[in-house]
Amino acid sequence: MEAAIALFVDGGVSEVTVDAVAARAAVAKTTLYRHWPSRQHLLMDVFRHFDHRFADPPPDATSIERLRDLSRQLAATLTSPEWQRALPSLLDVTRRIDEFADAHEFEMPGAGSMSRAIAALIDEGILPRGTPVGEVLVQIVGPLTLGALFDPERIDAAFTDRLVDRLIRGYAAANDVGRA
């Protein structure tokens, strides 16, 4: 598995072939086929390697604190050394997602938890009713991902908290304008 992950990180999906993994791992292709019946199955395990769940925020945290906490966890993941190396290849997978029948099992780390935290902000009236959860998620994930790609040292807890707070204030201001 380490050989497949290394090939993926170094060159993306196209580099992860059964021949290349076998050569890098110094094993026979039959050994790989005993563990993975196809290249597709091998790739799905590579994707799963990068799919991890975030820790739940403290139970007494407010909805805003929950979103901040989860956003900080995402920022820490995206700026970790392993993700820094793999991020370009992972982004390539999202562009080519239709090529992978089971790739829907992979999602951006924390997307489910963050979506639930955003939905709670809507339910509590902190974000306006009708606010699309996915839109808010993209507005958090996008800057964190780009920051991780181009300026990872800038992406810290303070940056992440400002991002979340400004997003919430922006929606509140837009909601106030809509009521006027």
C-alpha positions in Angstrom: 0.0 0.0 0.0 2.9 2.4 0.8 4.1 2.0 -2.8 0.7 2.9 -4.2 0.4 5.9 -2.0 3.9 7.1 -2.8 3.2 6.8 -6.6 -0.1 8.6 -6.2 1.6 11.5 -4.2 4.5 11.7 -6.6 2.6 11.6 -9.9 -1.2 11.3 -9.4 -3.7 8.7 -10.4 -2.1 7.9 -13.8 1.1 6.7 -12.0 -0.7 4.2 -9.9 -0.7 1.1 -12.2 -0.4 -2.5 -11.1 2.9 -2.7 -12.9 4.3 0.4 -11.2 3.1 -0.5 -7.7 4.5 -4.1 -8.1 7.9 -2.7 -9.3 8.1 -0.1 -6.5 7.1 -2.6 -3.8 9.4 -5.2 -5.3 6.6 -7.8 -5.4 4.9 -9.8 -8.1 1.7 -8.5 -9.7 0.0 -11.7 -8.4 0.7 -10.6 -4.9 -1.1 -7.3 -5.5 -4.0 -9.1 -7.1 -4.4 -11.2 -4.0 -5.1 -8.0 -2.0 -6.8 -5.9 -4.7 -8.7 -7.6 -7.5 -8.3 -4.6 -9.8 -6.5 -1.3 -10.1 -9.8 0.4 -9.3 -9.8 -1.4 -5.9 -6.2 -0.4 -5.2 -6.9 3.2 -6.0 -10.0 3.2 -3.7 -7.7 2.1 -0.9 -5.3 4.9 -1.8 -8.1 7.4 -1.6 -9.3 5.9 1.7 -5.8 6.4 3.1 -6.5 10.2 2.9 -10.1 9.9 4.1 -10.1 10.4 7.9 -12.7 11.7 10.3 -12.3 14.7 12.5 -12.6 14.7 16.2 -15.9 15.9 17.5 -15.8 19.4 18.9 -16.5 19.6 22.7 -20.2 18.8 23.4 -20.7 22.2 25.1 -19.4 24.2 22.1 -21.7 26.6 20.4 -22.5 26.0 16.8 -20.1 28.8 15.8 -17.4 27.2 18.0 -18.1 23.8 16.4 -17.6 25.2 12.9 -14.5 27.0 13.9 -13.1 23.9 15.5 -13.9 21.7 12.4 -12.5 24.4 10.1 -9.2 24.4 12.2 -9.0 20.7 11.9 -9.5 20.9 8.1 -6.8 23.6 7.9 -4.4 21.4 10.0 -5.1 18.5 7.7 -4.5 20.5 4.5 -1.3 22.0 5.8 0.1 18.7 7.2 3.2 17.4 5.4 1.5 14.4 3.9 -1.4 16.4 2.6 0.9 19.1 1.3 2.5 16.5 -0.9 -0.7 14.8 -1.9 -3.0 17.8 -2.4 -2.3 18.3 -6.1 -3.0 14.6 -6.8 -6.2 14.6 -4.6 -7.5 17.7 -6.5 -6.9 15.9 -9.7 -9.1 13.1 -8.5 -11.9 15.5 -7.9 -11.7 16.7 -11.5 -11.8 13.1 -12.7 -14.2 11.7 -10.2 -16.4 10.0 -12.9 -13.6 7.7 -13.8 -13.8 6.1 -10.4 -17.1 4.3 -9.8 -16.6 4.1 -6.0 -14.9 7.4 -5.5 -18.1 8.9 -4.1 -17.0 7.1 -0.9 -14.2 9.7 -0.6 -15.0 13.2 0.5 -13.0 16.1 1.7 -12.0 15.4 5.3 -14.6 16.8 7.7 -17.1 17.7 5.0 -20.0 15.8 6.7 -19.2 17.2 10.2 -18.8 20.7 8.8 -22.1 20.4 6.8 -23.9 19.4 10.0 -22.4 22.4 11.9 -23.4 24.7 9.1 -27.0 23.3 9.1 -27.1 23.9 12.9 -26.1 27.6 12.3 -29.0 27.8 9.8 -31.5 26.1 12.2 -30.5 28.5 15.0 -31.0 31.5 12.8 -27.3 32.5 12.9 -27.2 32.0 9.1 -30.3 32.9 7.2 -32.9 30.3 6.4 -32.5 29.0 3.0 -28.7 29.4 3.0 -27.3 26.5 0.9 -25.1 24.3 3.2 -22.9 23.3 0.3 -22.4 26.9 -0.7 -21.1 27.8 2.8 -19.0 24.7 2.9 -17.3 25.7 -0.4 -16.8 29.2 0.9 -14.8 27.7 3.8 -13.0 24.8 2.0 -12.0 26.9 -1.0 -9.9 29.5 0.7 -8.3 26.9 3.0 -7.4 24.6 0.1 -6.0 27.5 -2.0 -4.1 28.8 1.1 -2.7 25.3 1.7 -1.5 25.1 -1.9 0.0 28.5 -2.1 0.8 29.9 1.4 0.4 27.1 3.9 2.3 29.0 6.7 -0.5 31.6 6.7 -3.2 29.0 7.3 -3.3 28.8 11.1 -6.1 28.8 13.7 -6.4 32.6 13.7 -6.7 32.7 9.9 -9.3 30.0 10.0 -11.3 31.7 12.8 -11.3 35.0 10.9 -12.5 33.2 7.8 -15.4 31.6 9.6 -16.3 34.8 11.5 -16.2 36.9 8.3 -18.4 34.4 6.5 -21.0 34.5 9.2 -20.9 38.3 9.4 -21.2 38.5 5.6 -24.3 36.3 5.5 -25.8 38.2 8.5 -25.2 41.5 6.7 -26.7 40.2 3.5 -29.7 39.0 5.4 -30.2 42.4 7.0 -30.0 44.1 3.6 -32.6 41.7 2.3 -35.0 42.6 5.1 -34.6 46.4 4.6 
